[in-house]
Amino acid sequence: MKKIYKDIAVFVGGTLFGSAGIKLLSSKDAKNVYTHATAAVLRMKDTVMNTVDCVKENVGDILASAEEINEKRAAEAEAAAVEDADIEVETPCAKNCLQHLWVWAVW
């Protein structure tokens, strides 16, 4: 029997607390607090978005510089490969001569 009274008391207390909470949350002062909090959140959002835009610009600059460096390295590597190919075309006789000299020196 006591359990029933306890359950009823908890229900009634919760209902009263909920009603008082709704009245408190819907008061003019509470709405003023909500308005100021929302305004602060919007200001924070603007600040964050400005920071994000700045970071995006910096990342774009870094990416462009990195691509430029890679293109320059690729061009240098290609030039070195062409230079090595020119040297190989010009010196097969020199290689053969060195091989023949070595054979004669050993023999």
C-alpha positions, 0 to 999 in steps of 0.5 A: 500500500505504501508503494502506491502512495509513493508512486502517486506522490512521485507522479504528482511531484513530477507533474508539479515540477514539470509545470513549474519548469514550463512556466519558468522556461517560457518566462520573458527572462528565460526567452531573453537568455535564449536570445542572447545565447543564440546571438553568441552562438551566431557570432561564434559561427561567423568567427569560425567560418572566417577562420575556415576561409583563411585556412582554405586560402592557405591550403590552396597556396601550399598546394599550388607551391607543392605542385610547382615544386613537383613540376620543377623536379619532374622537368629537372629529372627529364632533362637529366634523363635526356642528358644521360641518354645523349651521353650514352649515345655518344660514348658506346665506342668509348666503352668498347675501347675501354673493354678492349684495353682491359682485355689487352692489359690482362692478356 
